[in-house]
């Protein structure tokens, strides 16, 4: 078991995430009017190094526009300017804030108007950098100091809908979804398997390999010790750094309550078989 360090510092930040819930319908109506899109058919990925041997390798996302390749639509273009995208609408939600939070969390259980429940998960993104809503609200002085948890953020967005639309549009990253098999026991993480409540974490894949068995030492938002075995099974656009993790709390109100308030110091260890000379990459 090896302690993971970043320039001799073994403490990092551990946040929490959860499987969101939304109210939705298969048909659009005055109540259900916010689309949840599947992966666009016109979305393409390309690496500039494939065209220029001297260029650094980097993956880009774009769309074909006549004879040209252009960046894909931003969140503002999709949500505010209502640009038409070549994608199926998986379902229609009744609350734009819930959809926005779904884009942050990456998965949800959709409670359909006919009583069914459908699990949806991440399929693709539009290629833009993620901008945290909490940072935007802090910069504009919209939240009191010490009240920047997802719980306070969600309440503010719902209570200030006109300002919220403009604020959410500043996060240009947009997520597209897919339906998950009914047999899945949880949301599907980056490793391609269902996440387990209290045992799955998201990590920066540049430093920690997916599937790694780890021991994490941190605290809940209530100050209780949270020391246990976990598995690195997911990744996220906001999870960057050597000692950086997102702890999966599961589904439901209690999961949201815990995940939405969690931002704790933490450290973790990785288990590697003895006499294994493989490097972590």
C-alpha positions in Angstrom: 0.0 0.0 0.0 1.5 3.3 -1.1 0.6 6.8 0.0 -0.1 9.1 -3.0 1.7 12.4 -2.7 1.9 15.6 -4.8 5.3 17.3 -4.4 5.6 15.9 -0.9 2.1 17.0 0.1 -0.2 14.1 0.9 -3.4 16.1 1.6 -5.8 17.0 -1.2 -9.5 17.8 -1.6 -12.3 15.2 -1.5 -15.7 16.3 -2.7 -18.9 14.3 -3.1 -21.2 13.4 -5.9 -24.5 11.5 -6.2 -27.0 10.2 -8.7 -29.4 13.0 -9.4 -33.2 12.7 -9.9 -35.4 14.5 -12.3 -39.1 14.6 -13.2 -39.6 13.9 -16.9 -41.9 12.9 -19.7 -41.5 11.2 -23.1 -43.5 14.0 -24.7 -43.1 17.8 -24.6 -45.7 19.9 -22.8 -46.0 23.2 -21.1 -44.7 21.5 -17.9 -42.1 19.2 -19.5 -40.3 21.5 -21.9 -36.5 21.1 -21.1 -34.8 18.6 -23.4 -32.3 16.0 -22.4 -30.4 15.2 -25.5 -28.8 12.0 -26.7 -25.4 12.1 -28.4 -25.6 14.4 -31.5 -25.2 12.7 -34.8 -23.2 15.6 -36.2 -20.7 15.7 -33.3 -17.2 14.6 -34.3 -13.9 14.2 -32.5 -10.5 14.8 -34.0 -6.9 15.1 -33.0 -4.9 17.9 -34.6 -1.8 15.7 -34.5 -3.5 13.4 -37.1 -3.1 16.3 -39.6 0.1 17.9 -38.4 3.0 15.7 -37.2 4.6 18.6 -35.4 1.4 19.5 -33.4 0.9 18.3 -29.9 -1.7 15.5 -29.5 -5.0 16.9 -28.3 -8.6 15.8 -28.7 -11.1 18.3 -30.0 -14.9 18.2 -30.4 -16.7 19.9 -33.3 -19.4 19.6 -36.0 -19.4 19.6 -39.7 -20.9 22.8 -41.1 -20.9 22.6 -44.9 -17.3 22.3 -46.1 -15.9 23.4 -42.7 -15.3 21.9 -39.3 -16.5 24.2 -36.5 -16.6 24.1 -32.7 -19.7 22.5 -31.3 -22.5 24.6 -29.8 -22.0 26.0 -26.4 -24.5 25.7 -23.5 -25.7 29.3 -24.3 -26.3 28.4 -27.9 -28.3 25.3 -27.0 -30.3 26.5 -24.0 -30.6 30.3 -24.6 -30.3 30.7 -28.4 -32.2 27.4 -29.0 -29.8 26.2 -31.7 -31.2 23.1 -33.4 -28.9 20.2 -32.9 -29.0 16.8 -34.7 -29.8 14.7 -31.7 -32.7 12.7 -30.3 -34.5 14.1 -27.3 -34.4 11.2 -24.8 -37.0 12.9 -22.6 -38.3 16.3 -21.5 -37.7 17.5 -17.9 -39.8 20.0 -15.9 -37.0 22.0 -14.3 -34.0 23.6 -16.0 -32.0 23.7 -12.7 -32.4 20.0 -12.2 -31.2 19.5 -15.8 -28.2 21.7 -15.1 -27.3 19.8 -12.0 -27.7 16.5 -13.9 -25.1 17.8 -16.3 -22.7 18.3 -13.4 -23.4 14.9 -11.8 -23.5 13.0 -15.0 -26.3 10.6 -14.2 -29.8 10.5 -12.9 -32.9 8.5 -12.2 -35.7 10.0 -14.3 -39.2 9.7 -12.7 -41.4 9.6 -15.7 -44.9 11.1 -15.8 -46.4 7.6 -16.4 -44.8 6.3 -13.2 -41.8 4.5 -14.8 -38.2 5.2 -13.7 -35.5 5.4 -16.3 -31.8 5.6 -15.5 -29.7 7.9 -17.8 -26.0 8.4 -17.9 -23.2 10.3 -19.6 -22.7 9.7 -23.3 -20.7 12.7 -24.6 -19.9 16.4 -24.1 -19.5 19.4 -26.4 -15.8 19.8 -25.9 -15.8 23.0 -23.8 -14.1 23.5 -20.5 -16.2 23.0 -17.4 -16.8 26.1 -15.3 -18.1 25.5 -11.8 -21.3 27.3 -10.9 -20.1 27.9 -7.4 -17.1 29.8 -8.6 -19.2 32.0 -10.9 -21.7 32.8 -8.0 -18.8 33.6 -5.6 -17.2 36.0 -8.1 -20.5 37.8 -8.5 -21.2 37.9 -4.8 -24.4 36.0 -5.1 -23.8 33.7 -2.1 -22.9 34.5 1.5 -19.4 33.3 2.6 -19.5 29.7 3.7 -22.8 29.0 1.9 -21.6 27.7 -1.5 -22.6 24.1 -1.2 -24.7 22.5 -3.9 -27.7 22.7 -1.6 -27.5 26.5 -1.3 -26.6 26.8 -5.0 -29.7 24.8 -6.1 -32.0 26.8 -3.9 -30.6 30.1 -5.2 -31.0 29.1 -8.8 -34.6 28.0 -8.3 -35.4 31.2 -6.4 -33.8 33.5 -9.0 -34.8 32.0 -12.4 -34.0 35.0 -14.6 -30.5 35.5 -13.3 -30.0 31.7 -13.1 -30.6 31.2 -16.8 -27.8 33.7 -17.6 -25.5 32.4 -14.9 -25.9 28.7 -15.9 -25.2 29.6 -19.6 -21.7 30.8 -18.6 -20.7 27.2 -18.0 -20.2 26.4 -21.7 -19.8 22.6 -21.2 -22.8 20.7 -22.2 -23.5 17.0 -21.6 -25.4 14.5 -23.8 -26.9 11.3 -22.3 -27.9 7.7 -23.0 -30.4 5.4 -21.3 -28.9 2.8 -19.0 -30.0 -0.9 -19.0 -32.7 -1.7 -16.5 -30.4 -4.4 -15.1 -27.8 -1.9 -14.0 -27.5 -1.7 -10.2 -26.3 1.9 -10.3 -25.0 4.7 -12.7 -22.3 3.6 -15.0 -18.9 5.2 -14.3 -15.9 5.8 -16.6 -14.7 2.3 -16.0 -17.8 1.0 -17.7 -19.3 -0.7 -14.6 -22.0 0.4 -12.2 -20.9 2.6 -9.3 -21.4 1.4 -5.8 -22.7 3.8 -3.0 -19.9 4.5 -0.5 -17.3 2.5 -2.4 -16.7 4.2 -5.7 -14.6 7.3 -6.3 -13.8 9.5 -9.2 -10.1 10.4 -9.8 -7.9 12.1 -12.2 -7.0 9.4 -14.7 -3.7 11.1 -15.5 -2.4 10.0 -12.1 -4.6 7.2 -10.9 -5.6 4.2 -13.1 -9.3 3.2 -13.3 -9.9 0.1 -11.3 -7.3 0.8 -8.7 -8.1 -0.4 -5.2 -7.5 2.4 -2.7 -7.8 3.3 0.9 -9.2 6.8 1.5 -9.0 8.9 4.7 -11.2 12.0 4.9 -14.3 13.4 6.6 -18.0 13.9 5.8 -19.5 17.3 5.7 -20.6 16.7 9.3 -17.1 16.1 10.5 -17.4 12.3 10.8 -14.4 10.1 9.9 -14.7 8.5 6.5 -11.9 5.9 6.2 -12.5 2.9 4.0 -11.6 0.8 1.0 -12.7 2.3 -2.3 -12.2 1.7 -6.0 -11.3 4.3 -8.6 -14.2 3.7 -11.0 -15.0 7.2 -12.4 -13.6 10.5 -13.6 -14.9 14.0 -14.0 -14.0 17.3 -15.7 -13.6 19.0 -12.3 -11.5 16.2 -10.8 -8.0 17.3 -11.5 -4.8 16.7 -9.6 -2.7 14.0 -7.9 -4.6 13.9 -4.6 -8.1 14.7 -5.7 -11.2 12.5 -5.4 -14.9 12.7 -5.7 -16.7 10.3 -3.3 -19.9 8.6 -4.6 -22.8 8.8 -2.1 -25.5 7.0 -4.1 -29.0 8.1 -4.9 -31.7 10.0 -3.0 -32.2 13.0 -0.7 -29.6 11.8 1.9 -27.0 11.3 -0.8 -27.7 14.8 -2.1 -27.5 16.2 1.4 -24.1 14.6 2.0 -22.6 15.1 -1.5 -23.8 18.6 -1.9 -22.0 19.8 1.3 -18.8 17.8 1.1 -15.4 19.5 0.5 -12.9 17.9 2.9 -9.2 17.5 3.2 -8.2 13.9 2.5 -5.4 11.5 1.5 -5.4 8.2 -0.1 -3.3 5.1 -0.6 -3.1 2.8 -3.5 -2.7 -1.0 -3.3 -0.1 -2.5 -5.7 0.8 -6.2 -5.7 4.3 -7.0 -4.3 7.1 -7.3 -6.8 5.1 -5.4 -9.3 7.4 -3.1 -11.3 4.6 -1.5 -13.3 4.4 2.3 -13.2 1.1 4.2 -12.6 0.0 5.7 -15.9 
